[in-house]
Amino acid sequence: MRPVQSAIFAAGLWLQAVSFAAAAPPDEHAALLHELAGEASAERIEADIRALVGFGTRHTLSETESDTRGIGAARRWVKAQFEEIARDCGGCLEVITVSDFVEGEPRIPERAEVVNVVAIQRGRLDPDRIVMMTGDIDSRVSDPLDGVSDSPGANDNASGLAGVIEAARVLSKRRFAGTIVYAGLSGEEQGLFGGKILADYALKNGWRIKAVLNNDMIGNIEGIDGVIDNSTARVFSEGVRAVETPEEARLRRFTGGEVDSPSRNLARYIDRLADEYIPNLDVMMVYRLDRFARGGHHRPFNDVGIPGVRIMETHEHYDRQHQDLRVENGRRYGDVIEGVNFDYARKLTALNIVALAAMASAPPFPAGVTIEGAVSPSTTLKWKRPTGRAARNLAGYRVYWRLTDSPQWTWSRYVGDVDQATLENIVIDNYYFGVASVARDGAESPVVFPGPAGDFGD
């Protein structure tokens, strides 16, 4: 009887949620997202991966003067691709490089310039609000200091970088309320230096980055575990913000939020979009910053308080990562083009395109979200309503809640253009709560959990 009772109880909550709800705006945005998902091209992604592999090596310490080999040629090629896209869209992309010199590090002992290539597509209403997609330019073989040997880096990470370029091609054809940034990052294999450099640049220049989608290896479907799988992807996200203060940690201990950081709710958002817009793709949300004891280029952004996740294949093949090209005992090693499934890379690229478009189309994310309802039969959420040009596409807000052990938001109520909402007879002790902003065309922001634990920033 208990499962039946639970189902009836859940249905009762749902009916209660919608009985007195304001009229939600029509979801015209869904048609756009379906259209965008279908525009990603496996053929173009394949061509870009082959071009990147063609530079021989893209090691951070490799050749920089040649036009055909090494990291210098590769990053100039990436810049040229962004510039071509900018010309095709009438100058809608601002293409820049963000760089710094690094030396005295275990994997960069001598002075070397780490150069990121960045394309900025400014929003029409809220240009200071940014969502970003990143992929790595550099590659490596077995010895992390070997900048000479061939290092194709076909999957790690020409696949992710090709996805970034393809996303720029697709999304640059349209205009969005917020800004989208496409970034080719360098120095990842040497210590995540490109991400650190760009994160510092963003903070110094006042970039309000709401989300970083780091794509690192999105083309392999044959795992070292023997599984062949082209229908799942992993999204890694940290549970507690790296910049949490002791006072914020004390508050979280008594109110919750361990699994509701902005990065974690970004992962839930991506999971939901995959279910709705990407056929034959299921997201595995992994409650961890990255793979066990390993790192990726979203981490430098997380380190300074910027929400970010890693999107990647589910089944890795370690013989194809960080390996010299060779055959030993009949076993092939190396990250070569034959290990990339281009349609799978297209599918994960489409997921990024949909997520970027959805967030860039949404109104300003809810800010200053608070919650109250202790020793009360009802729960009240409050937030700050934005004003001015940035809020021109704001229709209202949707309140969400779920059981505390549920991985995904279960119930919701559209409450209209208000700055607070009360859920009658829904007890605060039994659920987690959040709020999302809703645009006039139906586009929604990620859900924001109340308090500093879930804050996406102003």
Residue pairs with C-beta under 8 A, 6 or more apart in sequence:
10 410
10 411
13 411
13 426
14 411
16 424
16 425
16 426
17 411
17 412
17 413
17 423
18 413
21 413
21 414
21 415
22 396
22 414
22 415
22 416
23 414
23 416
24 395
24 396
24 398
24 414
24 438
24 442
25 395
25 396
25 438
25 439
25 440
25 441
25 442
26 441
26 442
27 441
27 442
28 441
28 442
29 358
29 361
29 439
29 441
29 442
29 443
30 276
30 277
30 442
32 174
32 357
32 361
32 441
33 273
33 276
33 277
33 354
33 357
33 358
34 277
36 170
36 171
36 174
36 350
36 353
36 354
36 357
37 277
37 278
37 350
37 351
37 353
37 354
38 350
39 170
39 353
40 166
40 167
40 170
40 346
40 347
40 349
40 350
40 353
41 166
41 346
42 342
42 343
42 345
42 346
43 342
44 166
44 169
45 159
45 162
45 163
45 166
45 342
45 345
45 346
45 349
46 162
46 340
46 342
48 81
48 158
48 161
48 162
48 165
48 166
49 154
49 158
49 159
49 162
49 219
49 337
49 340
49 342
49 345
50 337
51 77
52 58
52 74
52 77
52 153
52 154
52 158
52 161
52 162
53 152
53 153
53 154
53 158
53 336
53 337
54 68
55 68
55 69
55 70
55 71
55 73
55 74
55 77
56 68
56 69
56 70
56 150
56 151
56 152
57 63
57 69
57 70
57 71
57 139
57 141
57 147
57 148
57 149
57 150
57 151
57 153
58 70
58 71
58 74
58 137
58 138
58 139
58 151
58 153
59 70
59 71
59 138
59 139
59 140
59 141
59 146
59 147
59 148
59 151
59 189
60 71
60 108
60 112
60 114
60 138
60 147
60 186
60 187
60 189
60 190
60 193
61 71
61 108
61 110
61 112
61 145
61 147
61 190
62 69
62 70
62 71
62 72
62 147
62 148
62 151
63 69
63 70
63 71
63 72
63 73
63 147
64 70
64 71
64 72
64 113
65 72
66 72
66 73
67 73
67 76
70 147
71 137
71 138
71 186
74 137
75 97
75 115
75 117
75 137
75 184
75 186
78 117
78 137
78 161
78 165
78 184
79 95
79 97
79 117
81 165
82 93
82 95
82 117
82 119
82 165
82 168
82 182
83 93
83 95
85 93
85 119
85 165
85 168
85 169
85 172
86 92
86 93
86 94
86 95
86 119
86 172
88 172
89 172
89 173
92 121
92 122
92 172
92 175
93 119
93 120
93 121
93 168
93 172
93 182
94 119
94 120
94 122
95 117
95 118
95 119
95 120
96 118
96 119
96 120
97 115
97 116
97 117
97 118
98 115
98 116
98 118
98 197
98 198
98 201
99 113
99 114
99 115
99 116
99 197
100 113
100 114
100 193
100 197
101 111
101 112
101 113
101 114
102 108
102 111
102 112
102 113
102 114
102 187
102 190
102 193
103 109
103 110
103 111
103 112
105 190
105 191
105 193
106 191
107 144
107 145
107 189
107 190
107 191
108 114
108 187
108 190
108 191
108 193
109 145
114 186
114 187
114 190
114 193
114 194
114 197
115 186
116 183
116 184
116 185
116 186
116 194
116 197
116 198
117 137
117 183
117 184
118 181
118 182
118 183
118 184
118 198
119 168
119 181
119 182
119 183
120 179
120 180
120 181
121 168
121 171
121 172
121 176
121 179
121 180
121 181
121 182
122 179
123 129
123 175
123 176
123 177
123 178
123 179
123 180
123 360
124 175
124 176
124 177
125 177
125 178
125 389
125 390
125 392
125 393
126 177
126 178
126 179
126 364
126 389
126 390
127 178
127 179
128 179
128 206
128 207
128 208
129 178
129 179
129 208
129 210
129 364
129 365
129 390
130 178
130 179
130 180
130 181
130 202
130 207
130 208
130 209
130 210
131 178
131 179
131 180
131 181
131 209
131 210
131 211
131 212
131 213
131 355
131 356
131 359
131 360
132 180
132 181
132 182
132 183
132 209
132 211
132 212
132 213
133 163
133 164
133 167
133 180
133 181
133 182
133 183
133 212
133 213
133 215
133 352
133 356
134 160
134 164
134 183
134 184
134 185
134 195
134 212
134 213
134 214
134 215
134 297
134 298
135 157
135 159
135 160
135 161
135 162
135 163
135 164
135 183
135 184
135 185
135 214
135 215
135 216
136 156
136 157
136 160
136 161
136 184
136 185
136 186
136 188
136 189
136 194
136 216
136 297
137 161
137 184
137 185
137 186
137 194
138 153
138 157
138 186
138 187
138 188
138 189
138 190
138 194
139 151
139 152
139 153
139 156
139 157
139 158
139 189
139 335
140 146
140 151
140 153
140 189
140 190
140 322
141 149
141 150
141 151
141 322
141 323
141 324
141 325
141 334
142 322
142 323
142 324
143 149
143 324
144 189
144 190
144 322
149 324
149 325
150 325
151 335
152 158
152 325
152 334
152 335
152 336
152 337
153 335
154 219
154 335
154 336
154 337
154 339
154 340
155 217
155 218
155 219
155 220
155 320
155 321
155 335
155 339
155 340
156 216
156 217
156 320
156 321
156 322
156 335
157 188
157 215
157 216
157 217
158 340
159 215
159 217
159 218
159 219
159 220
159 340
159 345
160 214
160 215
160 216
160 217
160 218
160 312
161 184
161 215
162 345
162 349
163 215
163 218
163 345
163 348
163 349
163 352
164 182
164 183
164 184
164 215
165 182
165 184
166 346
166 349
167 182
167 349
167 352
167 353
167 356
168 182
170 353
171 180
171 353
171 356
171 357
171 360
174 357
176 357
176 360
176 361
177 360
177 361
177 362
177 363
177 390
177 393
177 439
178 210
178 359
178 360
178 361
178 362
179 360
180 356
180 360
181 209
183 198
185 194
185 195
185 198
185 297
186 193
186 194
187 193
187 194
187 197
188 194
188 195
188 216
188 296
188 297
189 322
192 295
192 296
192 297
192 299
192 300
194 297
195 214
195 297
195 298
195 299
195 300
195 301
196 300
196 303
198 300
199 300
199 301
199 303
199 304
199 306
200 304
201 207
202 209
202 306
203 304
208 457
208 458
209 301
209 306
209 307
210 262
210 307
210 359
210 365
210 456
210 457
211 262
211 266
211 307
211 308
211 309
211 355
211 359
211 446
212 298
212 301
212 306
212 307
212 308
212 309
213 270
213 308
213 309
213 311
213 352
213 355
213 356
214 296
214 297
214 298
214 308
214 309
214 310
214 311
215 310
215 311
215 312
215 348
215 349
215 352
216 296
216 297
216 310
216 311
216 312
217 312
217 313
217 316
217 321
218 233
218 311
218 312
218 313
218 344
218 345
218 348
218 349
219 313
219 339
219 340
219 341
219 342
219 344
219 345
220 313
220 315
220 316
220 317
220 320
220 339
220 340
220 341
220 344
221 228
221 229
221 230
221 313
221 315
221 341
221 344
222 228
222 315
222 317
222 339
223 229
223 314
223 315
223 316
223 317
224 315
224 316
224 317
224 318
224 319
225 315
227 315
228 315
229 314
229 315
230 280
230 341
230 343
230 344
230 347
231 280
231 281
231 282
232 281
232 282
232 283
232 284
232 314
233 274
233 281
233 282
233 283
233 284
233 311
233 312
233 313
233 314
233 347
233 348
233 351
234 283
234 284
234 286
234 310
234 311
234 312
234 313
234 314
235 267
235 270
235 271
235 283
235 284
235 285
235 286
235 309
235 310
235 311
236 267
236 286
236 288
236 289
236 290
236 291
236 296
236 298
236 309
236 310
236 312
237 261
237 263
237 264
237 266
237 267
237 285
237 286
237 287
237 288
237 289
237 309
237 310
238 261
238 263
238 264
238 288
238 289
238 302
239 258
239 259
239 261
239 264
239 287
240 249
240 252
240 257
240 258
240 261
240 453
241 248
241 261
241 262
241 263
241 302
241 305
241 452
241 453
242 302
242 303
242 304
242 305
243 303
243 304
243 305
244 252
244 452
244 453
245 452
248 451
248 452
248 453
251 451
251 452
251 453
252 258
252 451
252 452
252 453
255 371
255 450
255 451
255 453
256 404
256 432
256 453
257 449
257 451
257 453
257 454
258 453
259 287
260 432
260 434
260 449
260 453
260 454
261 307
261 449
261 453
261 454
262 307
262 446
262 448
262 449
262 454
262 455
262 456
262 457
263 302
263 307
263 308
263 309
264 287
265 434
265 446
265 447
265 448
265 449
265 454
266 307
266 308
266 309
266 446
267 283
267 285
267 309
268 285
268 407
268 408
268 409
268 446
268 447
269 355
269 358
269 359
269 446
269 447
270 283
270 309
270 311
270 351
270 355
271 283
271 285
271 408
272 408
272 409
273 351
273 354
273 355
273 358
274 281
274 282
274 283
274 351
275 282
275 283
277 350
277 351
277 354
278 347
278 350
278 351
278 354
280 347
281 347
281 348
281 351
283 351
284 314
285 407
289 295
289 299
289 302
290 296
290 298
290 299
290 310
291 316
296 310
298 308
298 309
298 310
299 308
301 307
301 308
302 308
305 457
307 456
311 348
311 351
311 352
312 348
313 344
313 348
317 339
319 331
319 332
319 333
319 334
320 333
320 334
320 335
320 336
320 339
321 335
322 335
323 333
323 334
323 335
324 333
324 334
325 333
325 334
325 336
326 332
326 333
326 334
327 333
358 443
358 444
359 445
359 446
361 393
361 439
361 441
361 443
362 436
362 437
362 438
362 439
362 443
362 444
362 445
363 386
363 390
363 391
363 393
363 394
363 395
363 437
363 438
363 439
363 443
363 445
364 386
364 390
364 391
364 394
364 437
364 445
365 437
365 445
365 446
365 448
365 456
366 383
366 384
366 397
366 435
366 436
366 437
366 445
366 448
366 456
367 383
367 384
367 386
367 448
367 455
367 456
367 457
367 458
368 382
368 383
368 384
368 458
369 381
369 382
369 383
369 434
369 435
369 448
369 449
369 450
369 451
369 454
369 455
370 381
370 382
370 383
370 450
370 451
371 379
371 380
371 381
371 382
371 428
371 433
371 450
371 451
372 379
372 380
372 382
372 428
373 379
373 380
373 427
373 428
374 428
376 427
376 428
377 424
377 425
377 427
378 422
378 423
378 424
378 425
378 426
378 427
379 401
379 422
379 423
379 426
379 427
379 428
379 431
379 433
380 420
380 421
380 422
380 423
381 399
381 420
381 421
381 423
381 433
381 435
381 450
382 419
382 420
383 397
383 419
383 420
383 435
383 448
384 419
385 391
385 394
385 417
385 418
385 419
386 394
393 439
393 440
393 441
393 443
394 417
394 437
394 438
394 439
394 440
395 417
395 438
395 439
395 440
396 414
396 415
396 416
396 417
396 418
396 437
396 438
397 414
397 415
397 416
397 417
397 418
397 421
397 435
397 436
397 437
397 438
398 412
398 413
398 414
398 415
398 435
398 436
398 438
398 444
399 412
399 413
399 415
399 421
399 423
399 433
399 434
399 435
400 409
400 411
400 412
400 433
400 434
400 435
400 436
400 447
401 409
401 410
401 411
401 412
401 423
401 426
401 431
401 432
401 433
401 434
402 408
402 409
402 410
402 411
402 431
402 432
403 410
403 430
403 431
403 432
404 430
404 431
404 432
409 434
409 447
413 421
413 423
414 438
415 421
421 435
423 433
432 449
433 449
433 450
434 447
434 448
434 449
434 450
434 454
435 447
435 448
435 450
436 444
436 445
436 446
436 447
436 448
437 444
437 445
438 444
438 445
446 456
448 454
448 455
448 456
